[in-house]
């Protein structure tokens, strides 16, 4: 039985791209076409740098052509126009002519997106468990002293001989109450299994969120654009917790926009290609909810810390908003992802499992 080379390449589970000695694309197999969202006919003869999505491994291709040495780039981000970005491992091997001189290169592309997403889910679950233990310990150690301080301050207020002393005692009571409120928020991380799953219309929840934001003073900072996928069915989730997640994300986005010309885009779409493991061996498709603003963006130096409890870049804020959002998303077996460019805005994506009622 004989098969021609194109059919063999298309049967491979990894993407394969072939370039000539000048770095121009010659051929893509079927998987490479999927990864780069193009076809051989559309890109044949174009330099590798000019192909959308190939920029992450173009330098490796040029290096292989120049030196004749193979190289591997791990988890290269491939931006795509029509679907979410991918992470791929790119292995570049030079091709030689009969004289042994570099005459092209073969690029192997292995999609690592799902594996990276699963690792992120596991990290978030482990982080949530550790944070829960810390929260429980803090509750035990802090609550009793706070109660004692508040009681003593109330007693001082009653016995104060001057208005100044009474005002100082009232200040102590207010500050104790403020700390107690923060502690209550933080204690959320220590409560496992708190979500109540029921059939939820995701778009109805988002509409309720937008109604709340419309009457919030922050709502004047920009216009909101909705792009909802009508094919998304009801899913099992906790509507109240999702309401809190989306309110926090919406407020964060509006706070990042400093003028009335800003735009907050909220979109939903079904991700049949991105499945989420529910922990019992069952993997289901996901629903993506994107909050994308045209604000100032997040400085690169702090992007990895923005979901850490009590870390904030705002002059006024507790640093719990995004941390709580990530916690509740993780409780749903979902993932919260943040992509941002300084001065160009931020996109926060929530991926939720499409759980259906039995």
C-alpha positions in Angstrom: 0.0 0.0 0.0 1.5 3.3 -1.0 0.7 6.8 0.3 2.0 10.1 -0.9 3.9 12.4 1.5 1.1 15.0 2.0 -1.4 12.4 3.1 1.2 11.0 5.6 1.9 14.5 7.0 -1.8 15.2 7.4 -2.2 11.9 9.4 0.3 13.1 12.0 -1.2 14.3 15.3 1.5 17.0 15.6 1.7 20.1 13.3 4.4 20.1 10.7 5.6 23.2 8.8 8.2 23.1 6.1 10.3 26.1 5.1 12.8 26.6 2.3 16.4 27.8 2.6 15.2 31.5 2.5 12.7 30.9 5.4 9.6 30.9 3.2 6.8 28.5 4.0 6.5 25.6 1.6 3.9 23.4 3.3 1.7 23.0 6.4 0.0 19.7 7.3 -3.5 19.6 8.6 -2.7 20.1 12.3 -0.3 23.0 11.6 -3.2 24.6 9.6 -5.4 24.3 12.6 -2.9 25.7 15.0 -2.1 28.7 12.7 -5.6 29.1 11.4 -4.5 29.1 7.8 -3.8 26.9 4.9 -0.8 26.0 2.7 -2.3 27.8 -0.2 -2.8 31.0 1.8 0.8 31.2 3.1 3.0 29.4 0.6 6.0 31.5 -0.4 5.6 33.9 2.5 8.5 34.5 4.9 7.9 32.8 8.2 7.8 36.1 10.1 4.8 37.3 8.0 2.6 34.3 9.0 0.1 35.2 11.8 0.9 33.1 14.8 4.4 32.0 13.7 6.2 34.9 15.2 7.0 33.0 18.4 9.2 30.4 16.6 10.3 32.4 13.6 13.7 33.3 15.3 14.3 29.6 16.0 13.7 28.9 12.3 16.2 31.6 11.2 18.7 30.3 13.7 18.4 26.8 12.4 18.9 28.0 8.8 21.9 30.0 9.8 23.7 27.5 12.0 22.4 24.1 10.8 21.6 23.2 14.4 18.3 22.0 15.8 16.5 23.7 18.6 13.3 23.5 20.7 11.1 26.3 22.0 8.8 25.3 24.8 5.2 26.6 25.3 5.4 29.3 22.6 2.3 31.4 22.6 0.4 31.3 19.2 -2.0 34.2 19.0 -5.1 33.4 16.9 -7.7 35.6 15.3 -10.8 33.4 15.6 -10.2 31.3 18.8 -8.2 31.5 22.0 -4.4 31.6 21.9 -2.5 28.3 22.0 0.7 27.2 23.7 2.8 25.0 21.5 6.2 23.3 21.7 8.1 24.1 18.5 11.0 21.8 17.5 13.0 23.1 14.5 15.3 20.7 12.6 17.3 21.9 9.6 17.2 20.2 6.2 20.5 19.9 4.2 21.1 19.6 0.5 23.3 17.0 -1.1 26.4 19.0 -0.2 25.3 19.1 3.5 24.4 22.8 3.4 21.2 24.1 5.1 18.5 24.0 2.5 15.4 24.5 4.6 13.9 23.4 7.9 11.1 21.3 9.3 9.1 22.7 12.3 7.2 20.3 14.5 4.3 21.9 16.5 2.9 20.1 19.5 -0.2 21.7 21.1 0.4 22.0 24.9 -2.6 24.2 25.6 -4.8 21.6 27.3 -1.9 20.3 29.4 -1.0 23.9 30.5 -4.6 24.5 31.4 -4.8 21.4 33.5 -1.6 22.3 35.3 -3.1 25.7 36.0 -6.2 24.2 37.4 -4.2 21.9 39.7 -2.1 24.8 40.9 -5.1 26.9 41.7 -6.8 24.0 43.5 -3.6 23.4 45.6 -3.3 27.1 46.3 -6.9 27.3 47.3 -6.5 24.4 49.8 -3.3 26.0 51.3 -5.0 29.4 51.5 -8.0 27.8 53.3 -5.7 26.4 56.0 -4.1 29.8 56.5 -7.5 31.5 56.6 -8.8 29.1 59.3 -5.7 29.6 61.4 -6.0 33.4 61.1 -9.7 33.2 62.1 -8.8 31.3 65.3 -5.9 33.6 66.3 -7.5 37.0 65.4 -11.2 36.8 66.1 -11.0 36.4 69.9 -8.5 39.3 70.4 -10.6 41.5 68.2 -13.6 40.9 70.3 -11.7 41.8 73.4 -10.4 45.0 71.9 -13.9 46.0 70.7 -15.4 45.4 74.1 -12.6 47.4 75.9 -13.1 50.3 73.5 -16.9 50.3 74.1 -16.2 50.4 77.8 -13.7 53.2 77.4 -16.3 55.2 75.4 -18.8 54.9 78.3 -16.3 56.0 80.8 -14.6 58.7 78.7 -14.4 62.1 80.5 -14.1 64.2 77.4 -15.5 64.2 73.9 -12.0 63.7 72.5 -11.6 60.5 74.4 -15.1 59.3 73.3 -14.2 60.0 69.7 -10.9 58.0 70.1 -12.8 55.0 71.5 -15.4 55.2 68.7 -12.5 55.2 66.2 -11.1 52.0 67.7 -14.5 50.3 67.4 -14.9 51.3 63.8 -11.4 50.1 62.9 -12.0 46.8 64.7 -15.2 46.4 62.7 -13.4 47.1 59.5 -10.7 44.5 60.3 -13.5 42.0 61.2 -15.2 42.7 57.9 -11.9 42.0 56.0 -11.5 38.9 58.1 -14.9 37.7 57.0 -14.0 38.2 53.4 -10.7 36.3 53.9 -12.5 33.5 55.7 -14.3 32.6 52.4 -11.0 30.9 51.3 -11.3 28.5 54.2 -14.7 27.3 53.4 -14.7 24.3 51.1 -17.6 23.1 49.1 -19.6 26.2 49.7 -21.1 26.6 46.2 -24.6 25.4 45.5 -25.0 24.1 42.0 -28.3 24.6 40.1 -29.3 25.3 36.5 -28.1 28.8 35.6 -28.7 31.0 32.6 -25.3 32.5 32.2 -26.5 35.5 30.2 -29.2 36.3 32.7 -26.6 36.5 35.4 -24.4 38.8 33.2 -27.4 41.0 32.4 -28.1 41.4 36.2 -24.4 42.3 36.7 -24.6 45.0 34.0 -27.8 46.4 35.5 -25.9 46.8 38.8 -22.9 48.4 37.1 -25.2 50.8 35.2 -26.2 52.5 38.4 -22.7 52.4 39.9 -20.8 55.7 39.7 -18.1 53.7 37.9 -20.5 53.0 35.1 -19.9 56.5 33.7 -16.3 55.7 32.9 -17.0 53.9 29.6 -19.6 52.1 27.5 -20.3 48.4 27.8 -20.5 46.2 24.7 -22.1 42.7 24.9 -21.3 39.9 22.6 -23.2 36.8 23.9 -23.2 33.4 22.2 -26.9 32.4 22.0 -25.9 28.7 21.6 -24.7 28.4 25.3 -27.2 26.3 27.2 -28.0 26.4 30.9 -25.2 25.0 33.1 -24.9 23.9 36.6 -23.4 26.7 38.7 -23.9 28.9 41.7 -25.6 32.0 40.4 -24.9 34.1 43.5 -21.2 33.3 43.4 -20.9 33.9 39.7 -22.7 37.3 40.3 -20.0 38.2 42.7 -17.2 37.0 40.4 -18.5 39.1 37.4 -19.2 42.2 39.6 -15.7 42.1 40.8 -14.3 41.7 37.3 -16.6 44.4 35.9 -15.7 46.9 38.6 -12.0 46.2 38.2 -12.3 46.8 34.4 -14.2 50.1 34.9 -11.7 51.3 37.5 -8.9 50.8 35.0 -10.5 53.2 32.5 -9.9 56.8 33.3 -12.1 58.5 30.6 -15.5 58.3 29.2 -14.2 57.0 25.9 -13.3 53.7 27.4 -14.9 50.4 26.4 -15.6 47.3 28.4 -16.4 44.3 26.2 -18.2 41.3 27.7 -18.4 38.3 25.5 -19.3 34.6 25.9 -18.5 31.7 23.7 -18.6 27.9 23.8 -15.2 26.1 23.8 -15.7 22.6 22.6 -11.9 22.3 22.0 -11.1 23.2 25.7 -12.3 20.5 28.1 -12.2 20.7 31.8 -11.5 17.8 34.1 -14.1 17.7 36.9 -11.9 15.5 39.1 -13.8 12.3 38.7 -12.5 11.3 35.3 -15.2 13.3 33.5 -14.1 15.9 31.0 -16.6 18.4 29.7 -16.5 21.3 27.3 -16.0 24.8 28.7 -17.7 28.2 28.4 -15.5 31.2 28.2 -16.6 34.6 29.6 -14.3 37.5 28.7 -14.1 40.9 30.3 -11.9 43.0 28.1 -11.3 46.7 28.9 -9.4 49.5 27.1 -7.8 50.8 30.3 -4.3 51.3 31.4 -3.3 47.7 31.6 -1.4 45.9 34.4 2.4 46.5 34.8 4.3 43.3 33.9 6.1 43.3 37.2 2.9 42.7 39.2 0.8 40.5 36.9 1.7 37.3 38.7 0.6 38.8 42.0 -2.7 40.5 41.2 -4.8 37.6 42.4 -2.9 37.3 45.7 -5.1 38.2 48.7 -4.4 41.7 50.1 -2.2 42.7 47.2 -3.5 45.7 45.4 -2.1 48.5 43.1 -5.0 50.8 44.0 -4.7 53.6 46.5 -8.0 52.4 48.0 -8.8 48.8 48.0 -8.5 45.6 50.0 -6.8 43.4 47.4 -9.5 40.7 47.8 -11.7 41.3 44.7 -9.7 39.3 42.1 -8.6 36.8 44.7 -12.2 36.1 45.6 -13.2 35.9 42.0 -10.4 33.3 41.3 -11.4 31.4 44.4 -15.1 31.1 43.4 -14.1 30.2 39.8 -11.8 27.4 41.2 -14.6 26.2 43.4 -16.6 25.7 40.1 -13.6 23.6 38.7 -13.0 26.5 36.4 -10.0 28.7 35.5 -9.5 32.5 35.6 -6.8 33.8 33.2 -5.5 37.3 32.9 -3.8 38.8 29.8 -2.7 42.4 29.8 -0.5 44.9 28.1 0.5 48.1 29.7 -1.3 51.0 28.1 -3.5 48.7 26.0 -5.9 47.2 28.4 -6.6 43.9 30.0 -8.6 40.8 29.2 -9.8 38.5 32.1 -11.2 35.2 30.9 -13.3 32.9 33.1 -13.5 29.3 31.8 -16.3 27.3 33.4 -17.2 23.7 32.8 -20.3 23.1 30.9 -21.9 20.9 33.5 -25.5 19.9 32.7 -28.3 18.6 34.9 -28.7 14.9 34.8 
